[in-house]
Amino acid sequence: MTEGDDCTRSGSLPTDADVEALVHGICFKTGPPRTVGVELEWLVHTPRATHDPVSPARFEAACAALRELPLSSALTFEPGGQLELSSAPAGSLMECVSAVSADLAAVRGALRSHHLVLTGLGTDPWRPPSRLLRERRYDAMETYLDRTGPAGRRMMCSSASVQVCLDAGYEEPGPLGLGHRWRLSHLLGPVLVAAFANSPLCDGHPTGWRSTRQALWAALEPGRSAAPPLDAEPRAAWARHVLDAPVMCVRTEDGPWLVPRDLSFRDWIRSGVPRPPTRDDLDYHVSTLFPPVRPRGHLELRMIDAQPGDDGWIVPLAVTTALFDDAQAAETAYRCVKSLAERAGPLPAPCNELWLSAAQLALTEPELRDAAVTCFAAALEALPRIGASPEVRDAVAAYTERYVARGRCPADELIERFTAHGKDLLP
């Protein structure tokens, strides 16, 4: 969702208190839940050849053509060539679905002329991570992430997701209030991971995870990918998290960006080394934090794998929106998932036992399956109340029957197809 992403203004940033005030006032914008957005990432490859790399020349030509399209969504590319569409804030679920569907149709048409297609998978099943974008931001990110192992490069170059963006909610308590929605987003997260797991393969073989993408996030340095504590007020917790998180890079006007070691943003403010940070640096620092739920004025839920099919993304968008923006469904979901918190233990998401079980076992884990059944039923009841079309309701009902009711997820079908057909994985 492209509106509300500016956390800061340019200028000096001399104190911790200034950071806290900016985070408090801008990263959580409260009010009635009335807009919804989605950010869709897709793998890009040639038809019927998901294992073949896309040449840089073909990629650049396709990018140039796509940038000429009159889209309502923001079009960007990830380091490995994954395509991302970030919708504008929509006034309803169906407004969002209609706008993004139209943009996707235009994008697919333009890609076809370059003999390229989009595929919804949480991780690339065959191709090793390889960067197609050569920018200083990604050079610095790669250097930083390489310090903790290979997961960072695969996350950058070989993963794709459906990210649902919802308003932070009312200031007051209740099922549509900020505190409730913040906590619900983290407690519901493992259920969404499990129900929509769609990345069981990497490097041409099963990984042992149904959501390998989620396992990659858990393997990153926790200061970069972990959630703040849930037992504190959301704004205060996020402000502390921003200040204490390590700085990924210090931008420079010329030459490579600096990649410091063991420098938190709080330390950078206090030391002024290698140069004093600015408010623009704070905005950039926030953009390099990748927790499962990221406040960007709205709440950005980042835990869902990219989905199969041209319209598979609509189901997680519809289910998540219904469970947050319908008060009755939100209360049902919260009561259902709060008991799962006991399974999480002391570690933050996505590194704790509950999130790891969701990524590895998905809905074969009985408690996650029971929670998913309850939450999907609540969403189905709520969808007519939030104006979902019969087609969207039918899609959610079909997904529930095909996967959730049977304790399955798309990853299970991928594993079965891989066992039967190998590299002829995609229909």
Salt bridges, closest charged atoms under 4 A:
ASP16 OD2 - ARG266 NH1 2.94
ASP16 OD2 - ARG270 NH2 2.87
ASP52 OD1 - HIS51 NE2 3.64
ASP124 OD2 - ARG127 NE 2.65
ASP139 OD1 - ARG131 NH2 2.65
GLU142 OE1 - ARG131 NH1 3.47
GLU142 OE1 - ARG153 NH2 3.51
ASP146 OD2 - ARG153 NH2 2.77
GLU171 OE2 - ARG235 NH1 2.87
ASP203 OD2 - ARG154 NH2 2.81
ASP244 OD1 - ARG266 NE 2.90
ASP281 OD1 - ARG251 NH2 3.14
ASP281 OD2 - ARG275 NH1 2.66
GLU300 OE1 - ARG294 NE 2.97
GLU300 OE1 - ARG302 NH1 2.91
ASP305 OD1 - ARG213 NH1 3.52
ASP310 OD1 - ARG108 NE 3.63
ASP325 OD1 - ARG181 NH2 3.01
ASP326 OD2 - ARG385 NH2 2.91
GLU331 OE1 - HIS180 NE2 3.77
GLU353 OE2 - ARG343 NH2 3.02
GLU365 OE2 - ARG343 NH1 3.20
GLU367 OE1 - ARG343 NH1 2.81
GLU401 OE2 - ARG406 NH2 3.27
ASP412 OD1 - ARG210 NE 2.79
GLU413 OE1 - ARG402 NH2 2.82
GLU416 OE2 - ARG408 NH1 2.99
